[in-house]
Each structure stands twice: as C-alpha cells, then as structure tokens.
Amino acid sequence: MTAAETATGKGWGAAPSATWAVTGLALRQTSRGAVVVIALTALMSAVTVGAYRGAVASPSDAAALAALAENPAIRTLFGEPVALHDAGGFAVWRTGTVLSVLLAVWGLLAATRITRGEEDAGRWDVLLAGRVPVRSVVAHHLATLVAWALLAGVAAFTGLFAAGATAGGATAHATGLALCGVFFVALGTLTSQVFAERSSASGAAVAVLGVGMLLKMVGDGIAGLEWLRWLSPFGMAALARPYDGDHMGPLAVLGAVCTLLAVAAIAAAGRRDVRGGHLPSSSGRAPRRVLLGSPQAFAVRRLLRPLAAWSAGIGVYYLLIGVLAVSMTAFLAANPRFAELAAQAGFGGLVTVEGYVATLFALLAVPVGAFAAVRLAGLAQEETSRRLTLLLAQPVTRVRVLAAEVAAAVGGAFVLTTVAGLATWAGARTVGAGLGLLAALSGAWNVLPVVFLCLGIGALALAWVPRAVAFAGCVPAAGGFLLKVFADTWGWPTWIGQVSPFTHLTALPDVPVGRDAAMVMTTIGVLAVVVGAAGYRRRDLRV
C-alpha cells in the first residue's frame, strides 16, 4: 500500500488525539539533544559578548583585532569580520559559523533519525497501519524539529541581549541561525523521503552541508567570489550583516528556500511506498564481502566511511591552523593584551609557534573524543535495532564485539590525530613557521589519553545507561574543556579546575613531555572499559 493511497482525501483528517500522539513521540525522541543544543547556543553567545568586553579595552585593541580579522585565512576560517567595534558584532563573527554548523548538523541528523531511521527499523509499521498517513506523520515530525530550531534562535537572541548586546543585531543573527537549522531540518526530512536508507539520506544531507560551508568559506576569503554566499544557507545568513545594517533581504530569501524544502518533503512523503523511497536501493548490486569474516573486521568496515569524513573535516581545519601560525603569533606578540587575556583563560604560550599549535592541539581532544563516543553509541543503536541479535546467538561473546569496537575506535582516533598533526605541519611549512614534523605529530598524539577516558566512560554507559552512551562519552572531552575554560576565566577554586583532564595535558610541543598524567588517564580509561565490558556481558540485551 502506498502513502498516496493511504493519504486520500481524509488523510489530513486523522483524529486529533492520534496527531497529538505523533507530535508527542517526536518531542520525546528529540528533546534531549535539542535542549543541549539550545543551551550551548545561549551560553556561547552570552559568554563571547562578555569575553569581548574584557579583551577589547581600548580603540587600539579593536583596531588591532580588525586588522587581524582582515587576514584572508582568518576570514576563511571565521567568516567576514563585521562590526568588530561592537560586542554583539564580535560575538556573531566569533560564534556565528560554529553555531550555525552545530544547528545544521543536529537538525539534519535528527530529521533522518526520527523519520527514515524509525521507519527502516519497523517502528512505524503499526503507526502507519492506523488512521494517520505517512504524510501526516512526516509533517508532524518536521514541525517539531522546526520548532526546536526556532527555539535555538530565541536562545541565541536571549544570550546576546542578556549579555548587553543590542536587540536589532541580535534579532538578525538569531533569525539567521534559526533559518540555518530549519533549512537542514527540512533538507534531512526531504532526503529521508527520497532515499530508502537512512545512511544514504544522511549522507546526501551532509554532502549539501559540506558544499554549502565550502561556498561560504570561498566567498568570505576571496574578494571576487562574494556572490557564492548566495548559494549557501550559511552565506545568506552571513549576508544579513548583524550589527552592520541588519539586512533582512537575504534572510527572507533563505526563509523562502526553507519553506520550499519543507513543502517538497511533505509532498514527497505522500507519493512513496511505506519503507520505500523515490530512489530505492539497487537490488542488483553484487554482494560486498570484504571485512565480514569476524567482529573485528566488521568493526573496521563500519569505521571506514565515517573515518574518511571526520579525517577530511579535521584535516582541513588543522591545515588552516598551520597556515595561520605565523600571522597569529605575530599578532599576539605585537598585542600583548590579547595574549595576557588568553593566558588568564588557560591558553598561555600563544606568542610562539610551538605554544600556539600546542593550544590548538588541546582542542583536538573534543572532536576526536566525540568520534570515539559516537562509535560506541553506534553499537548501542545496533543492539536496539536488533541487528546484533542473530550475531550474539552465535558463539560470539558480547565482550568480543565490544572489544572489536573499542579497538576500531582507538585506531580511528590515532588516524584522526595523525591527520591533524600532518595537516598542521603542512600548513606551517607552507608559511615558513619552522614547525617540525615530529613536533606536530607529538602534539596531536598528546590528546589520546583524553580520548581513552571518553571510551572508558562510554563503555560504562553502554553497560548501565545505554541510551546515554554518546552524551556520557563526550563528557571527558567537551565537558572537561568547558570546565577548564570556565574555571580559569572566572577564577573558580583550584580543585575544580583539577577535575578537568585538560588541566593535566602537557602542552606539547611547547614543553617537554610529561608521562605521569598521561599514564594515569590512560589507565583509568582502560579500567573503565574493562568494568564496562563486565557490566555489558551481564545485562540483558535491549530490544
């Protein structure tokens, strides 16, 4: 039975109680991640406004910052500098790209997960056998995600306005952020109707995100190609120029595009088969048996595609970090005020190339730790989707499966850190920064103990709170980093800062290696994995 047949003239006339139940389901599936994203949006906006007021104490400071921001590499990385004389304009420039990408990634992944993912897993079968057609179910899930994206925009406005930024620019910035989220929510919903598999739907949406980000970066960095920003949702949001005119025209265009995508997604949902797509998977492809001989090999097979994507993103970022090494250290050496404020926030030694890359390598623990946590969260998802049931019915223990995933995640983390080190070295060598290859690699590998902590906490969560594996696994990296920054910035008691693993990382390659803290963190991570494996072996499988 097709959705078109189901959604006849009475398709939209389903009982209100049924449609409210569908909306409640969507809220339940997305509330946890949405609340985290909304809180981060408000917090980052407010904190950046406060940081600007502490850093830019005079017109000369503002002029020096504006001169640095005109560097083409800086423009490519952070976007066009607009209204840096204003605290709100600085916050938009410093956090706008990060927050828009955060909202975009969350929105598209949430959309494909709660639509195509739930349908593929068979959880919509009974629901769609009732009075609510596919089109209505998809529309209610889409509306829920759009509401969350709009709330994230409200959170950005609230954070900026509460910190003292003016309301006009905050409105333009918040609207642009919200529309970026809505764009990728609608895009993820549309690709979930076009493709018959969640992986294909997510991959297509992520590809659009990557192209859109690339177009914006090229338009920001090359003067003759500014028009490329009109082809990207991120670029149109930036063209609003918050705190420097607050142009609403580009936002109106972006809103119209979002509306078209949403309408197309709902229309496409009503014209396909249940569990099908407009571009179904090919059934004639020859079987691919590579890396299917053991749990260890299969863990590597599952790792390869996401590892390639993460490597590309991290490699491009750290290539830019290397290219910026000379200009950033020269700027900080000429403006000791900024170096002093960075040291107060826990980022000392930025006036030398080694100290600069050591500080940026510390940030590498956050994405690599998240990568490791997501790999274990994928194992929990495989269990929930019952894809492990037949495997574990064979003479294959759960401990062996978990060990294979942990080993693959460790290998992936080593690859990612190596890519970061090589990219930084290549970028630094391009500008003659004098950074050695071994120094760059050692600085990147230095964050691996924090990654081991992420794996350990993730394994513990897999054993006792499997629904929270990704969140718990990210705590040592993301949570530890934020804790250190807040403790150093606001002068919290020393013992609070000592809780963060970043406090105990040696600033390689700026200072000689210190093995004691690294050994302690690695040991804790390994012991946590062992305890988690024991708990995972003893508990019941989730269904």
N, C-alpha and C positions, 0 to 999 in steps of 0.2 A: 504494500500500500504506500503510495507516495504522499508526501506532505501536501501537495496540491490537492489531492483527493480528500485528504483529511480536513484541510482548511477550506472547505466550501463556504458558501455564504454565511454559515453560522460559526465559522472558525474563530472569529473575534468575539463571539458571544458566549464564551465559556463562563461558567459560574464564577462570580466574584471571589468566592471562597477558594476556588481552585487557583485562580490567578494570583491571589494574595499568598497562597501556599508556595507557588513558584517563586515569587519575589522573596519570600522568607528564606527559601532554600538558597537562592543566590546570595542573600545577605549573610547567611551562615557560612557559606563557602569562601567569602571574600573579606569578611570583617577584620580578621586578624591582620592580614597583610596590609589592608587599607589603612588601618589605624596606625601601624608602624610608619607607612609612607607619609601619611598626613602629619604625624608628629615630627618626623625628620624635616619635612618641608617648612613647618613653622619654626622649628628650632634653628635650623641653618640660616634662615632668613633673618631672624632676630639677632643671633649671635654675630653674624657678619656685619650688621649695622653697628653693633657695639664695638666690634674689633676695629672698624674704620675710625670711629671717634677716638679710640685710644692710639691708633697708629698715625693718623694724619693730624698732627697738632698745629701745623702752620701752612700757609700758602706754598712755601717752598717744598714741603713734603708732598703736597698734592701735585705740584708741577713735576717733581721727580717721578712720582708714580705714573703720571700721564705719559711722561717720556718713555718709561719702561713699557707701558701698555701699547705704544705705537710700534714696538718691535714686531715684524711680520710673524715670527714664530709664536710670540705671546698672543697675538691676535688670532692665529690659527687655533691655539690651544684653548683660550678662554673666550674668544669672540671679540667683536669690535668694542673698543672702550667707549662708553657713552656716559657722559655726566659724572666723571670721576671726582668732580668737585663736591658732589653730594653723597651723603652716606647711603641713601637709597640707591643711587646710580651705581656706586661701588658694589653694593650687595647684589644687584642684578648682574653686573659684569662677572663677579666672582662666583656666584652660585647658580646663575640662570641656566647655563648649559648642563651642569651636573643635575639640577633638579628636574629639568625637562627630560633628560635621558632616563632618570630614575622613574618618573611618572610613565614614560613611554614603555620602558621595559616591563614594569609591573603591569601596566594596562594590557599590553598585548599577550603576555603570558597568562594573566588571569583570565582573559577572554577565551583563549584557546583551551585553557584547562577546564573551565566550568561549562563550556559548550561542547566542542568536539571531543575533549577528553572524557567527559562524563558520558557522552553518547557512545563513544567507542567501547567504554568499559561495561556497557549494558545497563547502566543505572537509570537511563531514560526510558527503557523499554516499557515498563509498567505505566510510567507517567504518560507516555505518548499513546498508550492504549486507551486512555480515558478521553475526557472531553476537551482537553487542552491540546491544540495542534502544535506542530513544530514551530511554526511562525510565531505564535504567541509566546511559547517558552523562550525562544531566542530573543524576542523583543523585550521580555521582562528581565532576562539576564543582562542584556545590553543596557537597558535603562538603569539597572542597579549599578553597573560599573561606571556609567556616565555620571551618575550622582556622586560616586566616590571621587571621581576626577574633579568634579566641580567643587567638592568639599576641600580637596587638596589646594585648589586655587584660593578658596576662602582662608585656608590656613596660612598660605603664603602672605596674603594681604594682612591678616591679623598679626603675623610675626613682624612684618616690616613696620606696620602702623604702631604697634605696641612698643617697638624699639625706638620710635621717634621719627621715622621716615614719613614724608608727606603722602597724603592719600591718593593724589592723582597718579603719580608714577607707580605706586603700589597696586592701584587698580589695573593699569595697563599690564604690568608684569604678571600679576596673578591671573588675569584673563588669558594671557599667552601661555602660561604654564598649564592652566586647566584645559585649554584647547589642544595642546600637545598631547595631554593624557587622553582626551576624548578621541582625537584622531587615531591613536593607536589602539584604543579600545574598540572603536568601530572597525579598524582595519583587521584586528585579530578576529573579531566576530565574522567579518566577511570571508577571510581566508579559511575559517572553520567551516563555512558552507561550501566553499569552492573545492577544498581538498578533502579527501576521505580519511586522512590520517592526521592525528594531532601533530606529529613531528613535522609533516610537510606544511601544515598550516602555520605552525610556529616559525619554521624556517623561512617561509615566504615573508611573513611579517617582519622578522628580524632583518632580512635582506633589505626590505624597504627602509627600515630604521637606519641601517648602516649607510645606504646610499644617501638618505636624507641628511645624516650627520656629515658625510663627506662633502656634499654640496655646500652645506653651511660653512664648513671649515675652509674650503677653497674660496668661497665668496668673501669670507672675512679676511683671509690672508692675502689675496691677490686683488689689487685695486681695480683692474679692468674686468673682473668677473663677479662684481657685486650682484648682478642680476640673477645669478644662480640661486641666491637665497629665496627667490620667489618660488622655486621648485621644491622647497623643503619646508615641512611644518616648523622645524626649529628655526629656519631662516625667516619665515613670515612672523614668528613670534618676536624675533630679534628686531625686525624692521619696525615694530611698534615704537622702538626707542623710548622706553620708560625713563622718566625724569629728564627727557630731552625732546619734548614735543608731544609725547604720548599719542602717537598716531594710531587711530583705531581702524583705518582702512585695511591694512594687512591682516588684522585680526578678524575683520568682517569676512575677508576672503577665506581665511582659514576656517572660520565657523561654517561658511557655506560648503567647503570641501568636507568637513566633518559630517554635516547633515547628509550630503550625497552618499558618503560611505555608509552611514547608518541605514539610510533608506535602502541602499543596494544590498546590505547584509540581510535585512528583514525580508526583502523581496526574494533574495536567493534562497533563504530558508524555506520558503513556501513552494519552491519549484524543484525539490530534490527528494530522493528516497530517504527514508529513515535509515541511519547508519551509512548513508551514501554521500557522495559529493558530486559537484558538477565536473570535476576532474578526478575520477576514481583511480585507484592504484592499478597499475598494469598487472594483469594476472598471467601474462605470458613470459615474464622475466625468468631467466634461468636462476635456480637456487644458488645463493652465495654461502658456501660452507666454510669460508675462511674464518679462523679463530672461533670455531664452535666445538672444539674437541674436549674442553674442560672448563670448569668455572673460572679458572684463572685466565684462560684465553678469551672467554666470553666477556669478562670484565674489561680486558684490554679493548676488545671490539667495541663495547659500549662507550668506551672513553674517547676513541679516536676523533669522532666528529666534533663533540663539544670542545675537546682539547685544541683542535685546529682553530676554532672560532675564538676561544679565550686567548690563545697564543697571538693571533692577529691583533686583537684589541690591545693587549698588554705590550706587544712589540711596538706598535705604532706610538703608544703613549710614551714609553721609555725612550724611543728614538728621539722624540721631541724633547724629552728631559735632557738627553745628552746634547742635543743641538743648542739648548738654552743655557748650558753650563757656564760659558764664558760671559754672556750678557747678564745673567742673574748674579753671578758672583761679583762682577764689576759694579753693577748697580748697588748691591748691598755694601760693598767696600766704600763706595762714594757716598752712601747714605746710611751711616751707622745707626741712625734712629730706627730704621726698619729692622736691621739685624738685631738690635737690642730688644725690640718688641718680640721678634721671633724667638729669641733666646728665653724670654720670660714665659713664652708659651711652650717651652720644651724643645725648641728647634734651634739649637746652637750650632756654631761652626759653619754657618752658611756662606761665609766670606771666602772660603777656599773651595776648589772644585771637589776635593775629596769629602769635605764636610757637607757640601750641597747634595752630592749624589747619595751619601750615607743617609741623610734625612729623607730623601725621596724614596730610597730603597726600603726604609721602615714602613712607608705607606703600602709597599707591595704585599705585606702580610695580609692586608684586608681583602683584596680580590682573590689571592691565592687561597687564603683560609676559607673564603666563601665558596670557592670552587670545590675544595675538599668536602665541605659540609653538604653541598648540593649533591655530590656523588653518593654520599651515604643516604641522603634524603631520597634519592632515586631508588635505592634498594628498598627503603620502606614503602615507596609507592608501588614498586613491583610486587611486594607482598600483598598490599591492599588490593591491587588489581588481579590477584590470584594467578599471576604469571609464574610465581615460584612454587605453586602447589605441586605440580607434576614433577618438577625437578627435585624438590625435597622429599617426595615419595620414593625416590631412588636412593641407593646407598651413597648419598651426598649429604654431609652434615651441614647444619647452618653455620657452624664455626668456619668451615672451609669456604663457604660462599662469602661470609663477611671478611675473612682474611684476604680473599681474592680482591674484593672491592677496596679494602684498605690499601693493599699493595699497589693496585692500579692508581688509586688517588695519590699515594706517595710519589709514584713515578710521574704522574701528571704534574704534581706540584714542583718536582725537580725540573721538569721540562719548562714550565712556565717561568720559574725563577732564572733558569739559564737563558731563556729567550730575552727576559728583561735585562740581564747583565750584558748579553751580546749587543742588544739594541742600544743600550746606554753607551757602551764603549764605541760602537759605530758612530753614533751621533756626536759624541765628544771628540772623536778623532777627526770628524768632518770639519769641526771648527777649531781644531788645534788646541783642545783643552788639556792635553797631557795626561789623560786618564789611562792607566794600563789595563790590559785585558784581564789579568788575574785579579787586580783590584776591583774591577767592575763585577766580575763573577763572584768573588768572595762576599762583596756587599749584598748582592742579590740572594745568594745562598744563606746569608745570615738570618733571614726571616723564617727558615724552615722549622725551627723549634716552635714558633707560634702556630704554624700550620699543624704540627703534631698535636698540639693542645686542642686545636679545632677538631681534629679527627678523634681524639680521645673523648671529648665532650659529646661529639656526635654519636659515637658508639654507645656511650652511656644512655643517651636519649633514645637510641634505637632499641635498647633493652627495656626501658621503663616508660618512656613517653614518646613513642614512635611518631606521633603526629607533630612533634616539635623538633625533629632532627635538624632541619635546616636552620631554624632560629637558634637552637642551643649551640649548634656547631659554629655559628658565626659570632657568638658572644666573646670568646677569647680575642678574636681579631678586631671586629668592628667595635664591640663594647669596650675592649681594652684600650683601643686607640682613643675613643672619645673620653674615656675616664682619665687617661693621662693628660689629654689636652685641657680638659676642664679643671683638673687638679692643679696643673701648672699655671693656667691662666688666672684662676680665681683664688689661688693661694690656699687650697684645702690642706688639711693636716698631711704630713709626710706619709703616714702609714696608708692613707687612702691611695695615693699615687703608687705605692709599692705593690698594690694588688694587681696593677696592670702589667702584663708581660712585656709591654714596650719599654717600661722603665728599666728592665734588665737586659735589653738588647744592646750589644756592643755596636758603637757607631762605625761599623766597617764601611769603607776602607780608611776612614779618617783616623782611627786609633787602633792600636794592636788588638788582636782577637782575644776575647775573654771566654774561656770554655766552661767555667763553672755554671753560670746561669743557663747557658745553652744545654748543658748536660742535665741539669735539674728539670728544665721544661720538657726536654725530650723524654726523660724517664717518667715524668708524670703523665705525658701523653700516651706512652706505651702501656703503662699500668692501667690507665683508664680504658684503653682498647681491650686489654685482657679481661678486666672486670665487666665491661660491656658485652664482650663475646660470651662470657659465662651466663650473664643475665639473658642475653638473646637466645641462647641454647635452651634455657629452662622455661621461657614463657610460651604461651600458646601463640599460634600464628593468627594474624589479624585477617579477617575476611570482610 
